[in-house]
Amino acid sequence: MLCGLSHLKGHSLIAVCTFVPAAILTYHFMHPSPLTEQCPAGIPCYTPTYPSGTTITSLLLVASAAAISAQALPRLVAYFIAHFFKYDPAFLARQTTQFIAGLTFGLGLHISGMSTPSKLFSFFAFPNLEAWDPSLALVMVFGVLPNIVVYQSRGFSKPPRFGESFRLPNPTVRDVDLRFVVGAAAFGVAWGLSGMCPGPAVLRTVAQPAWGVFWIGGFWAGGRVSW
């Protein structure tokens, strides 16, 4: 969703239009009452809450630190490695970039509450507007739209700083088949049952290793079965 839609990939749009409804239908089938601990009865779940000035300042500092680190640290690693060691500086710079990207994504999930199943379940409560929390929809919009602007304005003809070229997936709408749709639907069913997708699950595994062993073990086994 976040990567594919940002690249305007038609097959990603089909996947999203498959697994999101599947998750919503699964949640309603398994939960007669759409209310969760995230949204107690009596207050509509879409009622906005606004952070304090201190929280806003903290969020701006975290976002600024993440942006500066993403730009500066890979270059520092490449410079340091190139001058003092014989390792490939571009490789370690790419690893640093990936680490910062993963850390930033994990912080975003934690701060937004998207790593909490009840938060996702409240989104799946749609179309019951009293129990529906639209936060995930906002995460989708603000996770996709800025990337669309960047990708469309910069393009991919010029190689990245620490690589020879961009490595982008090639599937198109023509590659969509029954197996693709069934896989997207299966993902949606599992998402609707657990309130977890891979990103938040990895984050939760850090805090709850025992849970993570079973979840990631099942994720790995399912991937092996699909082959």
C-alpha positions in Angstrom: 0.0 0.0 0.0 2.5 2.6 1.1 5.2 1.7 -1.5 3.1 0.5 -4.4 0.5 3.2 -4.3 3.2 5.8 -4.0 4.7 4.4 -7.3 1.2 4.5 -8.9 1.3 0.7 -9.4 -2.1 -0.6 -10.6 -1.5 -4.1 -9.1 -0.9 -2.5 -5.7 -4.2 -0.6 -5.9 -6.0 -3.9 -6.7 -4.3 -5.5 -3.7 -5.4 -2.7 -1.4 -8.9 -2.8 -2.7 -8.9 -6.5 -1.9 -7.3 -6.8 1.5 -8.9 -3.7 3.2 -12.5 -4.9 2.6 -11.5 -8.4 3.5 -10.2 -7.2 6.8 -13.3 -5.1 7.5 -15.6 -8.0 6.7 -13.6 -10.4 8.8 -13.6 -8.1 11.8 -17.4 -7.6 11.6 -17.9 -11.3 11.2 -15.8 -12.1 14.3 -17.0 -9.2 16.5 -20.8 -8.7 16.9 -20.0 -5.4 18.7 -17.6 -3.0 16.9 -16.8 -1.1 20.0 -13.2 -1.6 21.4 -11.2 -0.3 24.4 -9.9 2.3 22.0 -13.4 3.8 21.6 -15.6 3.4 24.6 -19.4 3.7 24.3 -20.8 7.2 24.6 -18.2 9.1 22.7 -17.9 8.8 18.9 -14.6 7.2 18.0 -14.0 9.8 15.3 -14.0 12.6 17.9 -10.5 14.3 17.5 -8.1 14.8 20.3 -5.4 17.4 20.1 -1.9 17.1 21.5 -0.5 19.5 24.0 2.1 22.1 23.1 4.7 20.0 24.8 3.7 17.0 22.7 3.7 19.0 19.5 7.2 20.3 20.3 8.5 16.8 21.0 7.0 15.4 17.8 8.6 18.2 15.8 12.0 17.5 17.4 11.7 13.7 16.7 10.6 14.3 13.1 13.5 16.8 12.6 16.0 14.5 14.1 14.8 11.6 11.9 15.1 13.8 8.7 18.5 15.1 9.6 19.8 11.6 10.6 18.5 10.1 7.3 20.5 12.7 5.3 23.7 13.0 7.4 24.4 9.6 9.0 24.8 7.5 5.8 27.2 10.1 4.3 29.2 10.1 7.6 29.4 6.3 7.6 30.5 6.3 3.9 33.2 8.9 4.6 34.4 7.2 7.7 34.6 3.7 6.1 36.2 5.0 3.0 39.0 6.7 4.9 39.8 4.2 7.6 38.7 0.7 6.5 38.7 -1.4 3.4 35.0 -2.2 3.4 32.6 -1.0 0.7 31.4 2.4 1.9 28.3 2.3 -0.3 27.2 -1.0 1.1 27.4 0.2 4.8 25.8 3.5 3.9 22.9 1.6 2.4 22.6 -0.5 5.5 22.6 2.7 7.6 19.9 4.2 5.4 17.7 1.1 5.8 18.2 1.1 9.6 17.2 4.7 9.9 14.2 4.2 7.6 13.0 1.2 9.6 13.5 3.0 12.9 11.6 6.0 11.6 8.8 3.8 10.4 8.7 2.0 13.8 8.6 5.2 15.7 5.7 6.4 13.5 3.8 3.3 14.1 4.3 3.6 17.9 3.5 7.3 18.1 0.4 7.0 16.0 -0.8 3.9 17.9 -0.9 1.8 14.7 1.0 -1.0 16.6 -2.0 -1.4 18.9 -4.6 -4.0 17.6 -7.5 -2.2 19.1 -6.6 0.9 17.1 -6.8 -1.1 13.9 -9.9 -2.9 15.0 -11.6 0.5 15.5 -10.8 1.4 11.9 -12.3 -1.9 10.7 -15.5 -1.0 12.5 -16.5 1.0 9.4 -19.3 1.8 8.4 -20.4 2.0 12.0 -19.4 5.7 12.4 -19.9 5.7 16.2 -17.2 3.0 16.5 -15.0 4.0 13.5 -11.6 5.5 14.1 -10.4 7.1 10.9 -6.8 7.4 12.1 -5.5 4.7 9.8 -7.0 6.4 6.8 -5.1 9.5 7.6 -1.9 7.5 8.0 -2.6 6.0 4.5 -3.2 9.5 3.0 -0.2 11.2 4.5 2.0 8.2 3.9 1.2 8.0 0.2 0.6 11.5 -1.1 4.0 13.1 -0.1 5.8 10.1 -1.7 3.8 10.5 -4.9 4.8 14.1 -5.1 8.5 13.3 -4.5 8.6 10.3 -6.9 6.8 12.1 -9.7 8.9 15.2 -9.4 12.3 13.5 -9.0 11.8 10.3 -11.0 14.2 7.4 -11.0 16.4 8.0 -13.9 19.2 9.4 -11.7 20.7 6.6 -9.5 20.6 6.9 -5.7 23.6 8.3 -3.9 24.8 4.9 -2.7 23.7 2.6 -5.5 24.1 2.1 -9.2 20.4 2.2 -9.9 17.0 2.0 -8.2 15.7 -1.5 -7.8 11.9 -1.3 -8.3 9.3 -4.0 -8.7 8.1 -4.6 -12.2 4.6 -6.2 -11.9 1.7 -4.5 -13.6 -2.0 -5.0 -13.7 -1.5 -7.6 -16.3 0.3 -9.7 -13.7 -2.7 -9.9 -11.5 -4.1 -13.4 -11.4 -6.3 -15.5 -9.1 -3.3 -16.4 -6.9 -2.6 -12.7 -6.4 -6.2 -11.8 -5.4 -6.5 -14.8 -3.1 -3.2 -13.9 -1.4 -4.4 -10.3 -0.9 -7.7 -11.6 0.5 -5.9 -14.0 2.8 -3.7 -11.1 4.1 -6.9 -9.1 4.7 -8.5 -11.9 6.7 -5.5 -12.4 8.9 -5.3 -8.6 9.4 -8.9 -8.5 10.4 -8.4 -11.4 12.8 -5.3 -10.2 14.6 -5.2 -6.4 14.0 -1.6 -6.9 13.0 0.3 -6.5 9.7 4.1 -7.2 9.3 5.4 -3.7 10.3 3.5 -3.4 13.6 4.1 -7.1 14.3 7.9 -6.7 14.1 7.6 -3.7 16.5 5.4 -5.7 18.9 7.8 -8.7 18.7 10.5 -6.5 20.3 8.3 -5.8 23.3 6.7 -9.3 23.4 9.2 -11.9 22.1 7.0 -14.9 23.0 4.1 -13.5 21.0 6.5 -12.6 18.2 7.9 -16.2 17.9 4.4 -17.5 17.1 3.3 -14.6 14.8 6.5 -14.4 12.8 6.7 -18.2 12.8 3.3 -18.4 11.3 4.1 -15.7 8.8 7.2 -17.5 7.6 5.3 -20.9 7.4 2.5 -19.3 5.4 5.1 -17.8 3.0 6.7 -21.3 2.5 3.4 -22.9 1.9 2.5 -20.3 -0.8 5.6 -21.4 -2.8 
